[in-house]
Amino acid sequence: MTRPLTRRGLILGAGSMLTLTAACANGVGSNGASTIDARVDATRDFLFSRYPGTRDLAQKAYGVLYMPLVTEAGFGIGGGFGRGALRINDVTVDYYAAVRATIGFQIGAQQYAHALFFMTEAALGDFRQSDGWAVGADARYALPEQGASLGKETTERSPVVALVFGQSGLIAGATLAGIKYSRIIP
């Protein structure tokens, strides 16, 4: 006799699968850190060369979290995963995983990169001290073309500036809402 699938069971199962997937890719002693750093370097270089104003934005920021590739997929339930690095003064200080679980009407898959620019010392401190941080309402979404033209007023009112770029796939409108960032040991 089979049991009917409940919403709670569905959510717990999806969350368990995402956690298991994230844990499997983080073996201590592996070459994970160098792989992430190489991808972060390529992502940063792409961002700076394609959107030159972002270089100035990064120089003004107290830290930048680069997520080179986040992959999301869904068919009713969905999830996403990516790994990246937090850089302060362009030096990697920590590695992070981004995980998202969703439920609702959705179908398709997409991949994208994103960067979070921490424009205040307090915002960077909150991010680094949290067990699991999610992008809040105080984040300012910007187009990469805006780069440094965001201005002092914007960065003072928005302690975190989020840039989503390099999108490809079938789910329209990438947003960082609902993504949880957690420190990892690659």
C-alpha positions as CSV (number, residue, x, y, z in Angstrom):
1,M,0.0,0.0,0.0
2,T,1.4,3.3,-1.0
3,R,0.9,6.5,1.0
4,P,-0.2,9.7,-0.7
5,L,2.5,12.4,-1.1
6,T,1.9,15.3,1.3
7,R,3.1,18.8,0.8
8,R,5.3,18.5,4.0
9,G,6.9,15.3,2.7
10,L,7.5,16.9,-0.7
11,I,9.2,19.9,0.8
12,L,11.3,17.8,3.3
13,G,12.4,15.5,0.5
14,A,13.4,18.4,-1.8
15,G,15.3,20.1,1.0
16,S,17.1,16.8,1.9
17,M,18.1,16.2,-1.7
18,L,19.5,19.8,-2.1
19,T,21.4,19.4,1.2
20,L,22.8,16.0,0.2
21,T,23.8,17.4,-3.2
22,A,25.6,20.4,-1.6
23,A,27.4,18.2,0.9
24,C,28.6,15.7,-1.7
25,A,30.5,18.4,-3.5
26,N,32.4,19.7,-0.5
27,G,35.0,17.1,0.4
28,V,37.8,18.3,2.6
29,G,41.2,17.9,0.9
30,S,39.7,18.0,-2.6
31,N,40.6,20.5,-5.3
32,G,37.3,22.2,-4.7
33,A,38.8,25.5,-3.5
34,S,41.0,26.0,-6.5
35,T,38.2,25.1,-8.9
36,I,35.9,27.7,-7.2
37,D,38.6,30.3,-7.3
38,A,39.3,29.7,-11.0
39,R,35.6,30.1,-11.8
40,V,35.3,33.2,-9.6
41,D,38.3,34.7,-11.4
42,A,36.7,34.0,-14.8
43,T,33.4,35.5,-13.6
44,R,34.9,38.6,-12.1
45,D,37.0,39.1,-15.3
46,F,33.9,38.7,-17.5
47,L,31.9,41.1,-15.4
48,F,34.7,43.8,-15.4
49,S,35.4,43.5,-19.1
50,R,31.8,43.3,-20.2
51,Y,30.5,46.0,-17.7
52,P,33.5,48.2,-16.9
53,G,31.5,50.2,-14.3
54,T,31.3,47.2,-12.0
55,R,35.1,47.4,-11.4
56,D,34.5,50.8,-9.6
57,L,31.6,49.3,-7.7
58,A,33.8,46.4,-6.5
59,Q,36.5,48.8,-5.4
60,K,34.0,50.8,-3.3
61,A,32.5,47.6,-1.7
62,Y,33.8,46.2,1.6
63,G,33.4,42.7,0.0
64,V,32.0,41.0,-3.0
65,L,30.4,37.5,-3.1
66,Y,30.8,36.1,-6.6
67,M,28.6,33.1,-7.6
68,P,29.9,32.0,-11.0
69,L,27.1,29.6,-11.8
70,V,23.7,28.9,-10.1
71,T,21.6,26.2,-11.7
72,E,17.9,26.1,-11.1
73,A,15.3,23.6,-12.4
74,G,11.7,22.9,-11.6
75,F,8.7,20.9,-12.5
76,G,6.1,21.7,-9.8
77,I,8.8,21.6,-7.2
78,G,12.2,23.0,-7.9
79,G,15.6,23.9,-6.5
80,G,18.8,25.6,-7.3
81,F,22.4,25.3,-6.2
82,G,25.7,27.1,-6.8
83,R,29.1,27.7,-5.2
84,G,31.2,30.8,-5.0
85,A,33.6,32.8,-3.0
86,L,33.6,36.0,-0.8
87,R,36.4,38.3,-1.7
88,I,37.7,41.2,0.4
89,N,40.2,43.4,-1.4
90,D,40.0,40.8,-4.2
91,V,41.3,38.0,-1.9
92,T,39.2,35.0,-1.2
93,V,38.3,34.9,2.5
94,D,35.4,32.3,2.5
95,Y,33.5,29.9,0.2
96,Y,29.8,29.8,0.1
97,A,27.0,27.6,-1.3
98,A,23.7,29.1,-2.5
99,V,20.7,26.8,-2.2
100,R,17.0,27.4,-3.0
101,A,14.0,25.2,-2.8
102,T,10.7,26.2,-4.4
103,I,7.2,24.8,-4.8
104,G,4.4,26.0,-7.1
105,F,3.7,26.4,-10.7
106,Q,7.0,26.3,-12.5
107,I,8.6,24.3,-15.3
108,G,12.0,24.7,-16.9
109,A,15.6,25.3,-16.0
110,Q,18.0,28.2,-16.1
111,Q,21.6,29.1,-15.2
112,Y,23.0,32.4,-14.3
113,A,25.8,34.1,-12.4
114,H,25.5,36.8,-9.8
115,A,27.5,39.0,-7.5
116,L,26.6,40.6,-4.2
117,F,28.4,43.8,-3.4
118,F,28.5,44.6,0.3
119,M,28.6,48.4,0.4
120,T,28.7,48.8,4.2
121,E,30.9,47.2,6.8
122,A,27.8,46.3,8.8
123,A,26.2,44.4,5.8
124,L,29.4,42.5,5.3
125,G,29.6,41.7,9.0
126,D,26.0,40.4,9.1
127,F,26.6,38.2,6.1
128,R,29.8,36.7,7.5
129,Q,28.4,36.1,11.0
130,S,25.2,34.4,9.9
131,D,24.6,30.7,9.9
132,G,22.5,31.0,6.8
133,W,22.0,34.4,5.1
134,A,19.3,35.3,2.6
135,V,19.0,38.4,0.4
136,G,16.7,40.8,2.1
137,A,14.4,43.6,1.1
138,D,17.3,46.0,1.7
139,A,19.2,44.7,-1.3
140,R,19.2,46.8,-4.4
141,Y,19.0,45.0,-7.7
142,A,20.9,46.7,-10.5
143,L,21.6,46.0,-14.1
144,P,25.3,45.3,-14.8
145,E,25.4,48.2,-17.2
146,Q,24.8,50.6,-14.3
147,G,28.0,49.5,-12.5
148,A,29.6,52.5,-10.7
149,S,26.8,54.9,-11.8
150,L,24.7,53.7,-8.9
151,G,26.0,56.6,-6.9
152,K,26.6,57.2,-3.2
153,E,23.0,57.7,-2.3
154,T,22.0,54.3,-3.7
155,T,24.8,52.5,-1.9
156,E,24.1,54.3,1.4
157,R,20.4,53.4,1.3
158,S,21.2,49.9,-0.1
159,P,23.9,48.1,1.9
160,V,23.9,45.2,-0.6
161,V,23.8,45.6,-4.4
162,A,22.9,42.5,-6.3
163,L,23.8,42.0,-10.0
164,V,22.4,39.0,-11.9
165,F,24.0,38.4,-15.3
166,G,24.8,35.7,-17.9
167,Q,21.3,34.2,-17.8
168,S,20.3,31.4,-20.0
169,G,17.5,28.9,-19.9
170,L,13.7,28.7,-19.9
171,I,12.7,30.2,-16.5
172,A,12.3,33.9,-17.0
173,G,13.2,36.6,-14.5
174,A,16.0,35.4,-12.2
175,T,15.7,36.7,-8.7
176,L,17.8,36.0,-5.6
177,A,14.7,36.0,-3.3
178,G,14.7,32.7,-1.4
179,I,18.3,31.8,-1.9
180,K,20.1,30.9,1.3
181,Y,23.9,31.4,1.5
182,S,25.9,29.1,3.8
183,R,29.7,29.0,4.4
184,I,31.3,25.8,3.1
185,I,34.7,24.1,3.2
186,P,35.5,23.0,-0.3
